[in-house]
Amino acid sequence: MKDKRLSAIARLAGASYLLSTVIVVYANLGIVKKLVVFNNMAETTKNITSQENLFRFTIVLNLFYCVGTIINLSAIYALLKPLGNTLSLIAASLKFVMLLTWIFIAVNSYVVLRLINVPVYTQAFNQDQFNALVRLNLSGSGIYYVGLLFWSLAATVYSYLFFRSNYIPKLLAIFGMVSSFWCLICTVAYMIYPSFSNAVNLWWFDSPMVVFEIVVSIWLLFGIRQRQPVSV
């Protein structure tokens, strides 16, 4: 019965991560990237106004991503708790802080809609000021990297706990620890020295860690039924 429960939790963790990842990628790279033209806020405002329902849909998708993340971190916590309750709780808490940044991004998107649709705001600023406010609220990259710091910390702890288990191959867990710590170092360096992105492309900060988490999620969906945690 315990084995079946662990397998069910593992499948929930894997499915929730994969589904929420598809949702957030589609929302931000599939839709927002087409609507937002950062070097032309007038065009951006026009796109959002003409496709407002689509822009609102991206807000809903980002919030669903947050729901999926809560389900995922809860399932991972339940799965790894026997290997270290304190560390599992710390990792879950760190990832929860990360998802709060996505809620903040969703709130900022609503602020953009208010700026565009409420006349008192459009009349209170000249065009340059208005464009600057819209751009500021749409620029979620700074917020993302704040969340990425907590995400990489959480992933580092998760990877260590997975290493202590037999849920995934040891080499995969080591790759997770290395890629997560790499992401953490790059994020801290970028926050202190923005020019660090000239040396290391921003895509290389989190891509290895995301690949690790995707592979682990697939493994949890199909591989854990034949594996048991190591006694510690």
Protein Blocks (a to p, Z undefined) as FASTA:
>chain_A
ZZmmmmmmmmmmmmmmmmmmmmmmmmmmmmmmmmpcfklmklmmmmmmmmmmmmmmmmmm
mmmmmmmmmmmmmmmmmmmmmnomklmmmmmmmmmmmmmmmmmmmmmmmmmmmmmmmmkl
mmmpcfklmmmmmmmmmmmmlmmmmmmmmmmmmmmmmmmmmmmpckbcfklmmmmmmmmm
mmmmmmmmmmmmmmlmmmpcfklmmmmmmmmmmmmmmmmmmmmmmpccddZZ
